[in-house]
Amino acid sequence: MKLPPPEYEGTVSVEAAIKQRRTVRAFDSRALNLNQLSQLLWAASGVTQDGGFKRAAPSAGALYPMDVYVVAGQTGVEQIEAGIYHYQVGGHLLSPVSQGDMRQSVARASLSQMWMAGSPIIIVISAEYGRVTVKYGKRGIRYAMIEAGHIGQNIFLQAQTLGLEAAIVGAYDDKKLIDVMNIPSAHEPLLLMPVGYKA
Ligand SMILES: Cc1cc2nc3c(=O)[nH]c(=O)nc-3n(C[C@H](O)[C@H](O)[C@H](O)COP(=O)(O)O)c2cc1C
């Protein structure tokens, strides 16, 4: 599914977004629209170089070991069925991984932090270390983790500009989460980010 093109201008300053950003753990059930989802994914990992391949977040050696997934709940995003989707950076599009509302299962895999299931979407940032260790050896694992942090902050700040709130979650069972999400085992989840309107 092709996502709407991202906007490159907004009305909230970066300073205001930094000042307002908080980890929010109680969300309204109100759906996001497709433009908001598009904007969040672009801020996470979208291409920002005209005619090029470089992305919103910095990446050691421009090797881009990260993949971004969306766990969309039932009526989580207008015009999108509940399911798990992979963000295809090149085409700025979403491809389905699996169908059905998996938020409860993702929350259970996250040491039963059930509040997560109340957010309309959960963005999952994963790393395939081989794409960066091939050049940097073991140090590449550190680089991928640093990159995940950059992506996470971009999501946080972009959410603020859209009138949305986000949370960040690092406590989960790696294997259970990969199983629940049905993603390649090489795509190791590093951060989970519930996003939605504040309750
Ligand atoms: C790597 C990382 C992992 C985190 N994991 C969790 C988590 O599993 N559950 C949770 O409720 N908050 C988690 N947090 C959020 C922190 O509790 C939160 O950032 C901290 O309390 C500071 O609050 P603020 O983000 O609102 O400024 C995590 C934050 C980071 C950076």
The ligand as a Tripos MOL2 file, in Angstrom:
@<TRIPOS>MOLECULE
LIG
   31    33     1     0     0
SMALL
NO_CHARGES

@<TRIPOS>ATOM
      1 C1         15.6960    2.0530   26.1790 C.3       1 LIG1
      2 C2         14.4420    2.4040   26.9410 C.ar      1 LIG1
      3 C3         13.6030    1.4000   27.3640 C.ar      1 LIG1
      4 C4         12.4130    1.7050   28.0320 C.ar      1 LIG1
      5 N1         11.5550    0.7000   28.3520 N.ar      1 LIG1
      6 C5         10.3700    0.9790   28.9300 C.ar      1 LIG1
      7 C6          9.4310   -0.0560   29.1840 C.ar      1 LIG1
      8 O1          9.6540   -1.2280   28.8890 O.2       1 LIG1
      9 N2          8.2470    0.2890   29.7510 N.ar      1 LIG1
     10 C7          7.9420    1.5720   30.0630 C.ar      1 LIG1
     11 O2          6.8370    1.8130   30.5610 O.2       1 LIG1
     12 N3          8.8150    2.5870   29.8100 N.ar      1 LIG1
     13 C8         10.0230    2.3280   29.2510 C.ar      1 LIG1
     14 N4         10.9000    3.3340   28.9600 N.ar      1 LIG1
     15 C9         10.4890    4.7480   29.2110 C.3       1 LIG1
     16 C10        11.1790    5.3740   30.4180 C.3       1 LIG1
     17 O3         10.5940    4.8800   31.6060 O.3       1 LIG1
     18 C11        11.0310    6.8870   30.3050 C.3       1 LIG1
     19 O4         11.6820    7.3460   29.1370 O.3       1 LIG1
     20 C12        11.5910    7.5980   31.5230 C.3       1 LIG1
     21 O5         10.7810    7.3650   32.6500 O.3       1 LIG1
     22 C13        11.7000    9.1130   31.2970 C.3       1 LIG1
     23 O6         10.4120    9.6580   31.0410 O.3       1 LIG1
     24 P1         10.0610   10.4540   29.6830 P.3       1 LIG1
     25 O7         10.3440    9.5550   28.5180 O.co2     1 LIG1
     26 O8          8.6040   10.7640   29.8280 O.co2     1 LIG1
     27 O9         10.9120   11.6650   29.6550 O.co2     1 LIG1
     28 C14        12.0870    3.0550   28.3060 C.ar      1 LIG1
     29 C15        12.9640    4.0670   27.8880 C.ar      1 LIG1
     30 C16        14.1080    3.7550   27.1960 C.ar      1 LIG1
     31 C17        15.0000    4.8690   26.7070 C.3       1 LIG1
@<TRIPOS>BOND
     1     1     2 1
     2     2     3 ar
     3     2    30 ar
     4     3     4 ar
     5     4     5 ar
     6     4    28 ar
     7     5     6 ar
     8     6     7 ar
     9     6    13 1
    10     7     8 2
    11     7     9 ar
    12     9    10 ar
    13    10    11 2
    14    10    12 ar
    15    12    13 ar
    16    13    14 ar
    17    14    15 1
    18    14    28 ar
    19    15    16 1
    20    16    17 1
    21    16    18 1
    22    18    19 1
    23    18    20 1
    24    20    21 1
    25    20    22 1
    26    22    23 1
    27    23    24 1
    28    24    25 2
    29    24    26 1
    30    24    27 1
    31    28    29 ar
    32    29    30 ar
    33    30    31 1
@<TRIPOS>SUBSTRUCTURE
     1 LIG1         1 GROUP 0 **** ****
